[in-house]
Amino acid sequence: MSKNVIVAKDLTLAYKPNVPIIKESSFKIRSGEFVFVTGPSGSGKSTLMKSFYGELRPQSGILQIGGVMMQDIKPSKLAFLRKYLGIIFQDYKLIKDWTVKKNVMLPLLIAGYSKEVCDSQTARLLKHVHLQDKGDYYPLELSGGEQQRVAMARALAHNPVIILADEPTGNLDEYSSRVIWRLLEGANEQLGTTVVVMTHSIPPNLEVPYRHYYIEEGKVYEIA
């Protein structure tokens, strides 16, 4: 039976005291699942994602990511946890002064891998996202869709246990959107990676089974 990799119990998230964004919500995500979290703009999807990678601490309740309690996590433990996470943002968050190759390599550099491993893994991933000829380009020389594919390659670089994606195709053309969804499906199906996507709508024709949570008025509900 799959273990739970994300557990929330009576979770409340807020940026200001007594102004909750997520209110006393309980849910579980198991290892190897593909999960969508949807809801209207401003409902709290990005807030929830921030709590998953430790940028926002719970105001009350329990949140466990990979067995780690996020309420009082120390910086050293948070850095350790993030080695197991791949994060994809809607605005890419690439380092503009670094080449595409070095951006993809970033998680491997942080983890201390050798130059040979960094180079070979980066080359493999750039081919995987159909950007093998763009390794020496800089992010601003690429289209938005290409930048998001770089971000996807970076998220996969260190073989994460969980991929967190915030509106990963929100600004993309149809071709790049299809590529990103295929890559996420492949990571889930072939590698068993847990994928959690915050999005305003679930794409049609998805080829993997998934679970669906919906945020309404700060509460997180599962949609059967």
PyMOL commands that place a pseudoatom at each C-alpha (Angstrom):
pseudoatom trace, name=CA, resn=MET, resi=1, chain=A, elem=C, hetatm=0, pos=[0.000, 0.000, 0.000]
pseudoatom trace, name=CA, resn=SER, resi=2, chain=A, elem=C, hetatm=0, pos=[1.360, 3.439, -0.930]
pseudoatom trace, name=CA, resn=LYS, resi=3, chain=A, elem=C, hetatm=0, pos=[2.498, 5.644, 1.902]
pseudoatom trace, name=CA, resn=ASN, resi=4, chain=A, elem=C, hetatm=0, pos=[1.279, 9.182, 2.407]
pseudoatom trace, name=CA, resn=VAL, resi=5, chain=A, elem=C, hetatm=0, pos=[3.808, 11.778, 1.253]
pseudoatom trace, name=CA, resn=ILE, resi=6, chain=A, elem=C, hetatm=0, pos=[1.661, 14.829, 2.062]
pseudoatom trace, name=CA, resn=VAL, resi=7, chain=A, elem=C, hetatm=0, pos=[-0.651, 14.905, 5.075]
pseudoatom trace, name=CA, resn=ALA, resi=8, chain=A, elem=C, hetatm=0, pos=[-2.687, 17.884, 6.257]
pseudoatom trace, name=CA, resn=LYS, resi=9, chain=A, elem=C, hetatm=0, pos=[-4.922, 17.844, 9.312]
pseudoatom trace, name=CA, resn=ASP, resi=10, chain=A, elem=C, hetatm=0, pos=[-6.983, 20.900, 10.242]
pseudoatom trace, name=CA, resn=LEU, resi=11, chain=A, elem=C, hetatm=0, pos=[-4.460, 22.955, 8.282]
pseudoatom trace, name=CA, resn=THR, resi=12, chain=A, elem=C, hetatm=0, pos=[-4.837, 26.735, 8.403]
pseudoatom trace, name=CA, resn=LEU, resi=13, chain=A, elem=C, hetatm=0, pos=[-2.590, 29.011, 6.323]
pseudoatom trace, name=CA, resn=ALA, resi=14, chain=A, elem=C, hetatm=0, pos=[-2.449, 32.799, 6.540]
pseudoatom trace, name=CA, resn=TYR, resi=15, chain=A, elem=C, hetatm=0, pos=[-0.171, 35.727, 5.729]
pseudoatom trace, name=CA, resn=LYS, resi=16, chain=A, elem=C, hetatm=0, pos=[-1.760, 37.873, 8.454]
pseudoatom trace, name=CA, resn=PRO, resi=17, chain=A, elem=C, hetatm=0, pos=[-3.083, 36.776, 11.852]
pseudoatom trace, name=CA, resn=ASN, resi=18, chain=A, elem=C, hetatm=0, pos=[-6.793, 35.996, 11.820]
pseudoatom trace, name=CA, resn=VAL, resi=19, chain=A, elem=C, hetatm=0, pos=[-7.042, 36.344, 8.027]
pseudoatom trace, name=CA, resn=PRO, resi=20, chain=A, elem=C, hetatm=0, pos=[-6.887, 32.690, 6.902]
pseudoatom trace, name=CA, resn=ILE, resi=21, chain=A, elem=C, hetatm=0, pos=[-6.459, 31.775, 3.238]
pseudoatom trace, name=CA, resn=ILE, resi=22, chain=A, elem=C, hetatm=0, pos=[-6.733, 28.008, 3.799]
pseudoatom trace, name=CA, resn=LYS, resi=23, chain=A, elem=C, hetatm=0, pos=[-9.040, 27.096, 6.683]
pseudoatom trace, name=CA, resn=GLU, resi=24, chain=A, elem=C, hetatm=0, pos=[-8.892, 23.940, 8.829]
pseudoatom trace, name=CA, resn=SER, resi=25, chain=A, elem=C, hetatm=0, pos=[-8.511, 21.594, 5.876]
pseudoatom trace, name=CA, resn=SER, resi=26, chain=A, elem=C, hetatm=0, pos=[-7.573, 17.910, 6.019]
pseudoatom trace, name=CA, resn=PHE, resi=27, chain=A, elem=C, hetatm=0, pos=[-6.347, 15.777, 3.114]
pseudoatom trace, name=CA, resn=LYS, resi=28, chain=A, elem=C, hetatm=0, pos=[-3.732, 13.180, 2.145]
pseudoatom trace, name=CA, resn=ILE, resi=29, chain=A, elem=C, hetatm=0, pos=[-1.666, 12.571, -0.983]
pseudoatom trace, name=CA, resn=ARG, resi=30, chain=A, elem=C, hetatm=0, pos=[-0.078, 9.165, -1.445]
pseudoatom trace, name=CA, resn=SER, resi=31, chain=A, elem=C, hetatm=0, pos=[3.227, 8.260, -3.046]
pseudoatom trace, name=CA, resn=GLY, resi=32, chain=A, elem=C, hetatm=0, pos=[2.988, 7.911, -6.818]
pseudoatom trace, name=CA, resn=GLU, resi=33, chain=A, elem=C, hetatm=0, pos=[-0.303, 9.779, -7.207]
pseudoatom trace, name=CA, resn=PHE, resi=34, chain=A, elem=C, hetatm=0, pos=[-1.075, 12.455, -9.780]
pseudoatom trace, name=CA, resn=VAL, resi=35, chain=A, elem=C, hetatm=0, pos=[-3.134, 15.131, -8.031]
pseudoatom trace, name=CA, resn=PHE, resi=36, chain=A, elem=C, hetatm=0, pos=[-4.796, 18.314, -9.234]
pseudoatom trace, name=CA, resn=VAL, resi=37, chain=A, elem=C, hetatm=0, pos=[-5.753, 21.166, -6.931]
pseudoatom trace, name=CA, resn=THR, resi=38, chain=A, elem=C, hetatm=0, pos=[-8.175, 23.551, -8.617]
pseudoatom trace, name=CA, resn=GLY, resi=39, chain=A, elem=C, hetatm=0, pos=[-10.168, 26.580, -7.595]
pseudoatom trace, name=CA, resn=PRO, resi=40, chain=A, elem=C, hetatm=0, pos=[-10.959, 30.121, -8.694]
pseudoatom trace, name=CA, resn=SER, resi=41, chain=A, elem=C, hetatm=0, pos=[-8.265, 32.778, -8.959]
pseudoatom trace, name=CA, resn=GLY, resi=42, chain=A, elem=C, hetatm=0, pos=[-7.319, 33.906, -5.456]
pseudoatom trace, name=CA, resn=SER, resi=43, chain=A, elem=C, hetatm=0, pos=[-8.729, 30.790, -3.796]
pseudoatom trace, name=CA, resn=GLY, resi=44, chain=A, elem=C, hetatm=0, pos=[-5.403, 29.821, -2.226]
pseudoatom trace, name=CA, resn=LYS, resi=45, chain=A, elem=C, hetatm=0, pos=[-3.791, 27.371, -4.662]
pseudoatom trace, name=CA, resn=SER, resi=46, chain=A, elem=C, hetatm=0, pos=[-0.411, 29.142, -4.695]
pseudoatom trace, name=CA, resn=THR, resi=47, chain=A, elem=C, hetatm=0, pos=[-0.606, 29.658, -0.928]
pseudoatom trace, name=CA, resn=LEU, resi=48, chain=A, elem=C, hetatm=0, pos=[-1.089, 25.932, -0.436]
pseudoatom trace, name=CA, resn=MET, resi=49, chain=A, elem=C, hetatm=0, pos=[1.843, 25.143, -2.708]
pseudoatom trace, name=CA, resn=LYS, resi=50, chain=A, elem=C, hetatm=0, pos=[4.084, 27.559, -0.789]
pseudoatom trace, name=CA, resn=SER, resi=51, chain=A, elem=C, hetatm=0, pos=[3.323, 25.623, 2.384]
pseudoatom trace, name=CA, resn=PHE, resi=52, chain=A, elem=C, hetatm=0, pos=[4.355, 22.375, 0.660]
pseudoatom trace, name=CA, resn=TYR, resi=53, chain=A, elem=C, hetatm=0, pos=[7.901, 23.630, 0.013]
pseudoatom trace, name=CA, resn=GLY, resi=54, chain=A, elem=C, hetatm=0, pos=[8.251, 25.548, 3.255]
pseudoatom trace, name=CA, resn=GLU, resi=55, chain=A, elem=C, hetatm=0, pos=[7.952, 29.158, 2.133]
pseudoatom trace, name=CA, resn=LEU, resi=56, chain=A, elem=C, hetatm=0, pos=[4.838, 29.563, 4.299]
pseudoatom trace, name=CA, resn=ARG, resi=57, chain=A, elem=C, hetatm=0, pos=[4.485, 27.883, 7.683]
pseudoatom trace, name=CA, resn=PRO, resi=58, chain=A, elem=C, hetatm=0, pos=[1.109, 26.650, 8.954]
pseudoatom trace, name=CA, resn=GLN, resi=59, chain=A, elem=C, hetatm=0, pos=[-0.693, 29.043, 11.262]
pseudoatom trace, name=CA, resn=SER, resi=60, chain=A, elem=C, hetatm=0, pos=[-2.367, 26.073, 12.938]
pseudoatom trace, name=CA, resn=GLY, resi=61, chain=A, elem=C, hetatm=0, pos=[-3.030, 22.403, 12.355]
pseudoatom trace, name=CA, resn=ILE, resi=62, chain=A, elem=C, hetatm=0, pos=[-0.604, 19.804, 11.008]
pseudoatom trace, name=CA, resn=LEU, resi=63, chain=A, elem=C, hetatm=0, pos=[1.248, 19.614, 7.694]
pseudoatom trace, name=CA, resn=GLN, resi=64, chain=A, elem=C, hetatm=0, pos=[3.659, 16.788, 6.941]
pseudoatom trace, name=CA, resn=ILE, resi=65, chain=A, elem=C, hetatm=0, pos=[5.704, 16.627, 3.732]
pseudoatom trace, name=CA, resn=GLY, resi=66, chain=A, elem=C, hetatm=0, pos=[7.633, 13.394, 3.321]
pseudoatom trace, name=CA, resn=GLY, resi=67, chain=A, elem=C, hetatm=0, pos=[7.141, 12.719, 7.019]
pseudoatom trace, name=CA, resn=VAL, resi=68, chain=A, elem=C, hetatm=0, pos=[8.622, 16.103, 7.983]
pseudoatom trace, name=CA, resn=MET, resi=69, chain=A, elem=C, hetatm=0, pos=[6.501, 18.344, 10.204]
pseudoatom trace, name=CA, resn=MET, resi=70, chain=A, elem=C, hetatm=0, pos=[6.394, 21.751, 8.536]
pseudoatom trace, name=CA, resn=GLN, resi=71, chain=A, elem=C, hetatm=0, pos=[5.136, 23.780, 11.519]
pseudoatom trace, name=CA, resn=ASP, resi=72, chain=A, elem=C, hetatm=0, pos=[8.526, 24.161, 13.151]
pseudoatom trace, name=CA, resn=ILE, resi=73, chain=A, elem=C, hetatm=0, pos=[10.961, 22.907, 10.526]
pseudoatom trace, name=CA, resn=LYS, resi=74, chain=A, elem=C, hetatm=0, pos=[14.546, 24.124, 10.932]
pseudoatom trace, name=CA, resn=PRO, resi=75, chain=A, elem=C, hetatm=0, pos=[16.376, 25.699, 7.949]
pseudoatom trace, name=CA, resn=SER, resi=76, chain=A, elem=C, hetatm=0, pos=[18.822, 22.789, 7.698]
pseudoatom trace, name=CA, resn=LYS, resi=77, chain=A, elem=C, hetatm=0, pos=[15.978, 20.255, 7.592]
pseudoatom trace, name=CA, resn=LEU, resi=78, chain=A, elem=C, hetatm=0, pos=[14.109, 22.368, 5.046]
pseudoatom trace, name=CA, resn=ALA, resi=79, chain=A, elem=C, hetatm=0, pos=[17.160, 22.439, 2.763]
pseudoatom trace, name=CA, resn=PHE, resi=80, chain=A, elem=C, hetatm=0, pos=[17.377, 18.641, 3.088]
pseudoatom trace, name=CA, resn=LEU, resi=81, chain=A, elem=C, hetatm=0, pos=[13.667, 18.225, 2.289]
pseudoatom trace, name=CA, resn=ARG, resi=82, chain=A, elem=C, hetatm=0, pos=[13.855, 20.404, -0.807]
pseudoatom trace, name=CA, resn=LYS, resi=83, chain=A, elem=C, hetatm=0, pos=[16.344, 17.979, -2.332]
pseudoatom trace, name=CA, resn=TYR, resi=84, chain=A, elem=C, hetatm=0, pos=[13.386, 15.629, -2.710]
pseudoatom trace, name=CA, resn=LEU, resi=85, chain=A, elem=C, hetatm=0, pos=[11.131, 18.231, -4.341]
pseudoatom trace, name=CA, resn=GLY, resi=86, chain=A, elem=C, hetatm=0, pos=[10.995, 19.443, -7.938]
pseudoatom trace, name=CA, resn=ILE, resi=87, chain=A, elem=C, hetatm=0, pos=[9.208, 22.793, -8.223]
pseudoatom trace, name=CA, resn=ILE, resi=88, chain=A, elem=C, hetatm=0, pos=[7.740, 24.351, -11.383]
pseudoatom trace, name=CA, resn=PHE, resi=89, chain=A, elem=C, hetatm=0, pos=[6.468, 27.923, -11.250]
pseudoatom trace, name=CA, resn=GLN, resi=90, chain=A, elem=C, hetatm=0, pos=[4.173, 29.702, -13.693]
pseudoatom trace, name=CA, resn=ASP, resi=91, chain=A, elem=C, hetatm=0, pos=[6.773, 32.468, -14.122]
pseudoatom trace, name=CA, resn=TYR, resi=92, chain=A, elem=C, hetatm=0, pos=[9.623, 29.935, -14.579]
pseudoatom trace, name=CA, resn=LYS, resi=93, chain=A, elem=C, hetatm=0, pos=[12.028, 31.513, -12.014]
pseudoatom trace, name=CA, resn=LEU, resi=94, chain=A, elem=C, hetatm=0, pos=[15.075, 30.873, -14.168]
pseudoatom trace, name=CA, resn=ILE, resi=95, chain=A, elem=C, hetatm=0, pos=[18.353, 32.661, -13.435]
pseudoatom trace, name=CA, resn=LYS, resi=96, chain=A, elem=C, hetatm=0, pos=[18.576, 35.065, -16.354]
pseudoatom trace, name=CA, resn=ASP, resi=97, chain=A, elem=C, hetatm=0, pos=[22.371, 35.486, -16.226]
pseudoatom trace, name=CA, resn=TRP, resi=98, chain=A, elem=C, hetatm=0, pos=[22.943, 31.729, -16.412]
pseudoatom trace, name=CA, resn=THR, resi=99, chain=A, elem=C, hetatm=0, pos=[22.817, 29.614, -19.548]
pseudoatom trace, name=CA, resn=VAL, resi=100, chain=A, elem=C, hetatm=0, pos=[20.017, 27.117, -20.072]
pseudoatom trace, name=CA, resn=LYS, resi=101, chain=A, elem=C, hetatm=0, pos=[22.470, 24.315, -19.317]
pseudoatom trace, name=CA, resn=LYS, resi=102, chain=A, elem=C, hetatm=0, pos=[23.505, 25.832, -15.982]
pseudoatom trace, name=CA, resn=ASN, resi=103, chain=A, elem=C, hetatm=0, pos=[19.891, 26.521, -14.987]
pseudoatom trace, name=CA, resn=VAL, resi=104, chain=A, elem=C, hetatm=0, pos=[18.995, 22.863, -15.502]
pseudoatom trace, name=CA, resn=MET, resi=105, chain=A, elem=C, hetatm=0, pos=[22.108, 21.852, -13.589]
pseudoatom trace, name=CA, resn=LEU, resi=106, chain=A, elem=C, hetatm=0, pos=[21.286, 23.959, -10.513]
pseudoatom trace, name=CA, resn=PRO, resi=107, chain=A, elem=C, hetatm=0, pos=[19.755, 21.209, -8.293]
pseudoatom trace, name=CA, resn=LEU, resi=108, chain=A, elem=C, hetatm=0, pos=[22.694, 18.924, -9.115]
pseudoatom trace, name=CA, resn=LEU, resi=109, chain=A, elem=C, hetatm=0, pos=[25.215, 21.629, -8.222]
pseudoatom trace, name=CA, resn=ILE, resi=110, chain=A, elem=C, hetatm=0, pos=[23.438, 22.218, -4.906]
pseudoatom trace, name=CA, resn=ALA, resi=111, chain=A, elem=C, hetatm=0, pos=[23.499, 18.478, -4.200]
pseudoatom trace, name=CA, resn=GLY, resi=112, chain=A, elem=C, hetatm=0, pos=[27.234, 18.359, -4.873]
pseudoatom trace, name=CA, resn=TYR, resi=113, chain=A, elem=C, hetatm=0, pos=[27.333, 16.027, -7.866]
pseudoatom trace, name=CA, resn=SER, resi=114, chain=A, elem=C, hetatm=0, pos=[30.507, 15.764, -9.930]
pseudoatom trace, name=CA, resn=LYS, resi=115, chain=A, elem=C, hetatm=0, pos=[30.950, 17.759, -13.137]
pseudoatom trace, name=CA, resn=GLU, resi=116, chain=A, elem=C, hetatm=0, pos=[30.635, 14.568, -15.185]
pseudoatom trace, name=CA, resn=VAL, resi=117, chain=A, elem=C, hetatm=0, pos=[27.289, 13.664, -13.607]
pseudoatom trace, name=CA, resn=CYS, resi=118, chain=A, elem=C, hetatm=0, pos=[26.016, 17.250, -13.939]
pseudoatom trace, name=CA, resn=ASP, resi=119, chain=A, elem=C, hetatm=0, pos=[26.982, 17.417, -17.610]
pseudoatom trace, name=CA, resn=SER, resi=120, chain=A, elem=C, hetatm=0, pos=[25.575, 14.021, -18.595]
pseudoatom trace, name=CA, resn=GLN, resi=121, chain=A, elem=C, hetatm=0, pos=[22.298, 14.426, -16.677]
pseudoatom trace, name=CA, resn=THR, resi=122, chain=A, elem=C, hetatm=0, pos=[21.788, 17.931, -18.072]
pseudoatom trace, name=CA, resn=ALA, resi=123, chain=A, elem=C, hetatm=0, pos=[22.428, 16.784, -21.650]
pseudoatom trace, name=CA, resn=ARG, resi=124, chain=A, elem=C, hetatm=0, pos=[19.948, 13.921, -21.214]
pseudoatom trace, name=CA, resn=LEU, resi=125, chain=A, elem=C, hetatm=0, pos=[17.262, 16.208, -19.811]
pseudoatom trace, name=CA, resn=LEU, resi=126, chain=A, elem=C, hetatm=0, pos=[17.670, 18.895, -22.462]
pseudoatom trace, name=CA, resn=LYS, resi=127, chain=A, elem=C, hetatm=0, pos=[17.159, 16.200, -25.084]
pseudoatom trace, name=CA, resn=HIS, resi=128, chain=A, elem=C, hetatm=0, pos=[14.151, 14.954, -23.115]
pseudoatom trace, name=CA, resn=VAL, resi=129, chain=A, elem=C, hetatm=0, pos=[12.481, 18.386, -23.303]
pseudoatom trace, name=CA, resn=HIS, resi=130, chain=A, elem=C, hetatm=0, pos=[13.508, 18.912, -26.962]
pseudoatom trace, name=CA, resn=LEU, resi=131, chain=A, elem=C, hetatm=0, pos=[15.996, 21.696, -26.207]
pseudoatom trace, name=CA, resn=GLN, resi=132, chain=A, elem=C, hetatm=0, pos=[19.273, 19.885, -26.864]
pseudoatom trace, name=CA, resn=ASP, resi=133, chain=A, elem=C, hetatm=0, pos=[20.390, 22.687, -29.213]
pseudoatom trace, name=CA, resn=LYS, resi=134, chain=A, elem=C, hetatm=0, pos=[19.651, 25.485, -26.740]
pseudoatom trace, name=CA, resn=GLY, resi=135, chain=A, elem=C, hetatm=0, pos=[22.008, 24.611, -23.875]
pseudoatom trace, name=CA, resn=ASP, resi=136, chain=A, elem=C, hetatm=0, pos=[24.246, 27.643, -24.415]
pseudoatom trace, name=CA, resn=TYR, resi=137, chain=A, elem=C, hetatm=0, pos=[21.357, 30.093, -24.810]
pseudoatom trace, name=CA, resn=TYR, resi=138, chain=A, elem=C, hetatm=0, pos=[20.184, 32.379, -22.010]
pseudoatom trace, name=CA, resn=PRO, resi=139, chain=A, elem=C, hetatm=0, pos=[16.571, 32.315, -20.736]
pseudoatom trace, name=CA, resn=LEU, resi=140, chain=A, elem=C, hetatm=0, pos=[15.597, 35.642, -22.299]
pseudoatom trace, name=CA, resn=GLU, resi=141, chain=A, elem=C, hetatm=0, pos=[16.656, 34.304, -25.702]
pseudoatom trace, name=CA, resn=LEU, resi=142, chain=A, elem=C, hetatm=0, pos=[13.943, 31.636, -25.473]
pseudoatom trace, name=CA, resn=SER, resi=143, chain=A, elem=C, hetatm=0, pos=[10.174, 31.733, -25.892]
pseudoatom trace, name=CA, resn=GLY, resi=144, chain=A, elem=C, hetatm=0, pos=[7.955, 31.364, -22.851]
pseudoatom trace, name=CA, resn=GLY, resi=145, chain=A, elem=C, hetatm=0, pos=[7.219, 27.756, -23.738]
pseudoatom trace, name=CA, resn=GLU, resi=146, chain=A, elem=C, hetatm=0, pos=[10.912, 26.978, -24.073]
pseudoatom trace, name=CA, resn=GLN, resi=147, chain=A, elem=C, hetatm=0, pos=[11.641, 28.640, -20.729]
pseudoatom trace, name=CA, resn=GLN, resi=148, chain=A, elem=C, hetatm=0, pos=[9.004, 26.489, -19.039]
pseudoatom trace, name=CA, resn=ARG, resi=149, chain=A, elem=C, hetatm=0, pos=[10.544, 23.384, -20.588]
pseudoatom trace, name=CA, resn=VAL, resi=150, chain=A, elem=C, hetatm=0, pos=[13.883, 24.443, -19.105]
pseudoatom trace, name=CA, resn=ALA, resi=151, chain=A, elem=C, hetatm=0, pos=[12.138, 24.805, -15.743]
pseudoatom trace, name=CA, resn=MET, resi=152, chain=A, elem=C, hetatm=0, pos=[10.658, 21.334, -16.211]
pseudoatom trace, name=CA, resn=ALA, resi=153, chain=A, elem=C, hetatm=0, pos=[14.092, 19.869, -16.947]
pseudoatom trace, name=CA, resn=ARG, resi=154, chain=A, elem=C, hetatm=0, pos=[15.482, 21.585, -13.850]
pseudoatom trace, name=CA, resn=ALA, resi=155, chain=A, elem=C, hetatm=0, pos=[12.663, 20.162, -11.726]
pseudoatom trace, name=CA, resn=LEU, resi=156, chain=A, elem=C, hetatm=0, pos=[13.478, 16.642, -12.968]
pseudoatom trace, name=CA, resn=ALA, resi=157, chain=A, elem=C, hetatm=0, pos=[17.272, 16.979, -12.709]
pseudoatom trace, name=CA, resn=HIS, resi=158, chain=A, elem=C, hetatm=0, pos=[17.697, 15.408, -9.271]
pseudoatom trace, name=CA, resn=ASN, resi=159, chain=A, elem=C, hetatm=0, pos=[15.008, 12.706, -9.685]
pseudoatom trace, name=CA, resn=PRO, resi=160, chain=A, elem=C, hetatm=0, pos=[12.614, 14.244, -7.134]
pseudoatom trace, name=CA, resn=VAL, resi=161, chain=A, elem=C, hetatm=0, pos=[10.172, 12.223, -5.075]
pseudoatom trace, name=CA, resn=ILE, resi=162, chain=A, elem=C, hetatm=0, pos=[7.502, 14.927, -5.475]
pseudoatom trace, name=CA, resn=ILE, resi=163, chain=A, elem=C, hetatm=0, pos=[6.969, 17.453, -8.278]
pseudoatom trace, name=CA, resn=LEU, resi=164, chain=A, elem=C, hetatm=0, pos=[5.005, 20.569, -7.304]
pseudoatom trace, name=CA, resn=ALA, resi=165, chain=A, elem=C, hetatm=0, pos=[3.700, 22.626, -10.226]
pseudoatom trace, name=CA, resn=ASP, resi=166, chain=A, elem=C, hetatm=0, pos=[1.889, 25.960, -9.988]
pseudoatom trace, name=CA, resn=GLU, resi=167, chain=A, elem=C, hetatm=0, pos=[-0.114, 26.687, -13.191]
pseudoatom trace, name=CA, resn=PRO, resi=168, chain=A, elem=C, hetatm=0, pos=[2.689, 25.073, -15.240]
pseudoatom trace, name=CA, resn=THR, resi=169, chain=A, elem=C, hetatm=0, pos=[1.000, 25.740, -18.593]
pseudoatom trace, name=CA, resn=GLY, resi=170, chain=A, elem=C, hetatm=0, pos=[-0.898, 28.916, -17.739]
pseudoatom trace, name=CA, resn=ASN, resi=171, chain=A, elem=C, hetatm=0, pos=[1.081, 31.157, -20.099]
pseudoatom trace, name=CA, resn=LEU, resi=172, chain=A, elem=C, hetatm=0, pos=[2.038, 28.624, -22.770]
pseudoatom trace, name=CA, resn=ASP, resi=173, chain=A, elem=C, hetatm=0, pos=[1.065, 27.913, -26.350]
pseudoatom trace, name=CA, resn=GLU, resi=174, chain=A, elem=C, hetatm=0, pos=[-0.675, 24.659, -27.213]
pseudoatom trace, name=CA, resn=TYR, resi=175, chain=A, elem=C, hetatm=0, pos=[2.489, 22.824, -28.314]
pseudoatom trace, name=CA, resn=SER, resi=176, chain=A, elem=C, hetatm=0, pos=[4.475, 23.688, -25.178]
pseudoatom trace, name=CA, resn=SER, resi=177, chain=A, elem=C, hetatm=0, pos=[1.485, 22.860, -22.980]
pseudoatom trace, name=CA, resn=ARG, resi=178, chain=A, elem=C, hetatm=0, pos=[1.262, 19.384, -24.523]
pseudoatom trace, name=CA, resn=VAL, resi=179, chain=A, elem=C, hetatm=0, pos=[4.991, 18.840, -23.993]
pseudoatom trace, name=CA, resn=ILE, resi=180, chain=A, elem=C, hetatm=0, pos=[4.768, 19.839, -20.322]
pseudoatom trace, name=CA, resn=TRP, resi=181, chain=A, elem=C, hetatm=0, pos=[1.767, 17.574, -19.654]
pseudoatom trace, name=CA, resn=ARG, resi=182, chain=A, elem=C, hetatm=0, pos=[3.477, 14.645, -21.397]
pseudoatom trace, name=CA, resn=LEU, resi=183, chain=A, elem=C, hetatm=0, pos=[6.590, 15.188, -19.288]
pseudoatom trace, name=CA, resn=LEU, resi=184, chain=A, elem=C, hetatm=0, pos=[4.571, 15.296, -16.072]
pseudoatom trace, name=CA, resn=GLU, resi=185, chain=A, elem=C, hetatm=0, pos=[2.655, 12.171, -17.083]
pseudoatom trace, name=CA, resn=GLY, resi=186, chain=A, elem=C, hetatm=0, pos=[5.926, 10.421, -17.943]
pseudoatom trace, name=CA, resn=ALA, resi=187, chain=A, elem=C, hetatm=0, pos=[7.513, 11.296, -14.599]
pseudoatom trace, name=CA, resn=ASN, resi=188, chain=A, elem=C, hetatm=0, pos=[4.456, 9.911, -12.829]
pseudoatom trace, name=CA, resn=GLU, resi=189, chain=A, elem=C, hetatm=0, pos=[4.023, 6.745, -14.902]
pseudoatom trace, name=CA, resn=GLN, resi=190, chain=A, elem=C, hetatm=0, pos=[7.625, 5.777, -15.600]
pseudoatom trace, name=CA, resn=LEU, resi=191, chain=A, elem=C, hetatm=0, pos=[9.396, 7.004, -12.457]
pseudoatom trace, name=CA, resn=GLY, resi=192, chain=A, elem=C, hetatm=0, pos=[6.558, 6.784, -9.930]
pseudoatom trace, name=CA, resn=THR, resi=193, chain=A, elem=C, hetatm=0, pos=[7.036, 10.457, -9.065]
pseudoatom trace, name=CA, resn=THR, resi=194, chain=A, elem=C, hetatm=0, pos=[4.220, 12.041, -7.069]
pseudoatom trace, name=CA, resn=VAL, resi=195, chain=A, elem=C, hetatm=0, pos=[2.896, 15.002, -9.076]
pseudoatom trace, name=CA, resn=VAL, resi=196, chain=A, elem=C, hetatm=0, pos=[0.826, 17.781, -7.496]
pseudoatom trace, name=CA, resn=VAL, resi=197, chain=A, elem=C, hetatm=0, pos=[-0.470, 20.454, -9.872]
pseudoatom trace, name=CA, resn=MET, resi=198, chain=A, elem=C, hetatm=0, pos=[-2.162, 23.702, -8.869]
pseudoatom trace, name=CA, resn=THR, resi=199, chain=A, elem=C, hetatm=0, pos=[-4.243, 24.879, -11.822]
pseudoatom trace, name=CA, resn=HIS, resi=200, chain=A, elem=C, hetatm=0, pos=[-7.459, 26.674, -12.744]
pseudoatom trace, name=CA, resn=SER, resi=201, chain=A, elem=C, hetatm=0, pos=[-8.544, 23.783, -14.985]
pseudoatom trace, name=CA, resn=ILE, resi=202, chain=A, elem=C, hetatm=0, pos=[-7.624, 20.150, -15.601]
pseudoatom trace, name=CA, resn=PRO, resi=203, chain=A, elem=C, hetatm=0, pos=[-6.414, 19.476, -19.157]
pseudoatom trace, name=CA, resn=PRO, resi=204, chain=A, elem=C, hetatm=0, pos=[-8.530, 17.225, -21.385]
pseudoatom trace, name=CA, resn=ASN, resi=205, chain=A, elem=C, hetatm=0, pos=[-7.196, 13.905, -22.640]
pseudoatom trace, name=CA, resn=LEU, resi=206, chain=A, elem=C, hetatm=0, pos=[-4.872, 13.289, -19.713]
pseudoatom trace, name=CA, resn=GLU, resi=207, chain=A, elem=C, hetatm=0, pos=[-3.638, 9.711, -19.958]
pseudoatom trace, name=CA, resn=VAL, resi=208, chain=A, elem=C, hetatm=0, pos=[-2.924, 9.004, -16.287]
pseudoatom trace, name=CA, resn=PRO, resi=209, chain=A, elem=C, hetatm=0, pos=[-5.437, 8.425, -13.483]
pseudoatom trace, name=CA, resn=TYR, resi=210, chain=A, elem=C, hetatm=0, pos=[-5.591, 11.350, -11.092]
pseudoatom trace, name=CA, resn=ARG, resi=211, chain=A, elem=C, hetatm=0, pos=[-7.248, 12.665, -7.955]
pseudoatom trace, name=CA, resn=HIS, resi=212, chain=A, elem=C, hetatm=0, pos=[-8.850, 16.094, -7.752]
pseudoatom trace, name=CA, resn=TYR, resi=213, chain=A, elem=C, hetatm=0, pos=[-9.050, 18.541, -4.846]
pseudoatom trace, name=CA, resn=TYR, resi=214, chain=A, elem=C, hetatm=0, pos=[-10.979, 21.794, -5.059]
pseudoatom trace, name=CA, resn=ILE, resi=215, chain=A, elem=C, hetatm=0, pos=[-10.551, 24.902, -2.917]
pseudoatom trace, name=CA, resn=GLU, resi=216, chain=A, elem=C, hetatm=0, pos=[-13.699, 26.839, -2.088]
pseudoatom trace, name=CA, resn=GLU, resi=217, chain=A, elem=C, hetatm=0, pos=[-13.908, 29.600, 0.518]
pseudoatom trace, name=CA, resn=GLY, resi=218, chain=A, elem=C, hetatm=0, pos=[-10.631, 28.425, 2.006]
pseudoatom trace, name=CA, resn=LYS, resi=219, chain=A, elem=C, hetatm=0, pos=[-11.625, 24.775, 2.440]
pseudoatom trace, name=CA, resn=VAL, resi=220, chain=A, elem=C, hetatm=0, pos=[-9.971, 21.948, 0.509]
pseudoatom trace, name=CA, resn=TYR, resi=221, chain=A, elem=C, hetatm=0, pos=[-12.440, 19.309, -0.725]
pseudoatom trace, name=CA, resn=GLU, resi=222, chain=A, elem=C, hetatm=0, pos=[-11.871, 16.125, -2.678]
pseudoatom trace, name=CA, resn=ILE, resi=223, chain=A, elem=C, hetatm=0, pos=[-13.921, 15.822, -5.877]
pseudoatom trace, name=CA, resn=ALA, resi=224, chain=A, elem=C, hetatm=0, pos=[-14.990, 12.228, -6.470]
for i in range(1, 224): cmd.bond("trace and resi %d" % i, "trace and resi %d" % (i + 1))
show_as sticks, trace
zoom trace
